[in-house]
């Protein structure tokens, strides 16, 4: 059973997707992720691009992100995400998009929105992560202090740098690898 670990929605039990196509983030890994990047936030915008159950995005908002974009192209996933967001009783703080990651990035760009935290746990990790992080930078979607969390199978190799993003931390949990990227700070004269 998944739950919200900490913050405003702490203890709420979340529904998870059934089936072989999803691998929900365990509470242990989720707790570790937020300890590495937070654990709490003072506002900001979160993008959970392969939301699945919405668990990571909901956790980020629970811990202080102002709003969360939860994106998934699967109808069953979107149904579970809607149910989980309803459990927070703070639906207005979430934007749910049933669309591809690519379409969501384009839509964010059209809205002129920038994100402070990106949560990436795609089903086909490496090629997708590098391409999408490059696209986010091209569309200027990442705030200057943005943090990107990539959750993959530990056999997936990702580079130390992807454009202006630098790998800051890497941690393995069984078969799961979590990598934290941050924007390079531009040197000002």
N, C-alpha and C positions, 0 to 999 in steps of 0.2 A: 504494500500500500504506500503510495506516495503522499507526501504532505508538504505544506509550507513550513520550512524549518524555523524561520525567524522573522521578526519585524511585525508590521501591522496585521498581517493575515496569518500569523503564526498558529500552527496546529491544525489548520484547515486541511481536511483530507481531500486529495485530488484524485480524479479518475485518470486511469491510464488507457492507452490504446491497446487493443488486443491484436495479435497477429505477429508474423515473423518479420515484417518490414520495419518494425520500430524497435529501438532499444532504449527504453526510458533511462534517463540519468538517475543513478541510485542516490538516495539521500546522502550517503557518505561522500560521493563525488561532488554532489551539489554543494554540500557544506564546505568542502575543500576549495571549490571554485570561488565561492563568495568570501572565504577567509583570505584567499590570494588577492582578490581584486577590491575588496571593500573593508570590512564586511558590510558596511552600511553606506548609503549615498545621501547626498544633500541635493536632491533634485536631479534633473537630467532626463534624457530620453534613451530608452532601451529598444533595440531591435532584435527580436528572436526570429531569425529568418527561416528556420526549419523547425517550427514550434512543436510539432508532435502533439503533446498534451497541453502545452502552454506552461509547463512546470517552471522552467528556467526564467521566462519572462515575468511570470507571476511572482516568483521569488524576488526578482530584481525590484519590481514595483513595491512589494511588501517591505523591502529593505530601504526604501526611500527614493527610488526613481520616480520622477513626476508622472511619466507616462510610458506605456509599452506598446510597441507594434508587434503583434503576434501574427506570423505569416505561415501558412501551409497550403499546399495545393490540393491536398487530399480531403475529400468530403468527410470521411469518418473522423479524421484528425480535427477538422474544423468544428464538428459537432461536439467532440470532447473538450476542445478549447473553450467553446461557448459555455458549456456546462461548468467548467472549472473557473472561468472568469466570473460567472454568476455567483459562485460560492464566495467570492471576495466581497460582494456587495459594493463594489467600486467600479462598475462597468465603464463609467465615463472616463476612467484613466487608461483604458485599453482601446486600441484600434485593431480590429481583426480583419485580415485580408485573406480570402481564399484565392490564391493566385501563385504563380511560379515566383521563385526568388528573384529572377531577372525582372519580371513585371513589377514586383514590389520595390526594387531599387529604383526603377524608372519613375514610379509613382512618387516615391519619397523625394526624388530629385525635382519633379514637377511641383511638389508642395514647397520646395525650398527648405526642406527640413534637414537638420544635421543630427546625428546620433552620438551619444556619449559612451554607450556600451553596446557592443554587438555580440550576440550569442550565436555561434555557428556549430551545428551538429548535423551536417548533411549526411544523407545515406551513402553517397559516393564521394568520399572526402577530398583527396588531394587535388585532383584537377579542378574541382568545383571551388574549393576554398581559395586557391590562388587566383583563379579567374574572378571570383566575386569580390575579393578584397581589392584587386586592381580596379575593378569596375566602380567600387564604392569611392575609391580615391579619385578616379577620373570624373565622377559625378559630384565630387566635393561633398560627400555625405557624412564624412567623419569629422567630428568636432576636434579642435586642436589637442585636447587631452584625451581623446577617445581611447578606449580599451577594447580589445577584441579577444574573445574567448573562443578557441577552437577545440571541440571535443571530437576525437577520432579513435579509430582502432589504433593500437600502439604500433602496428606495422607501417602505418602511413608516415612518410617522411615529408616534413614541410621545411622550407628554407628559413634561415635566420632572419632574413629581411624580405619583405614583400612591399615594394615601393617605399613609402615613407614609414612603414610599420616595421618595428624591430621586435624580435622574440625576446621577452623579458624573463619568462619562466616556463618550465616544462616539467610536468609531473605525471608519472604513470600510476594507474590504479588497476591492477590486474590486466585485463585486455584493453583498457581504455587509457588514452593519452590526452592530457589537457595542456594546451599551450596558450599562453597569454602574450598577446602582442600589444605594444603601445606605439603611439605616433612619435617619430623622432622629433625632438624639440629643435626648432629652428634657432640657430645662433643669431642673436641680434647684436649689431655693432654698438 
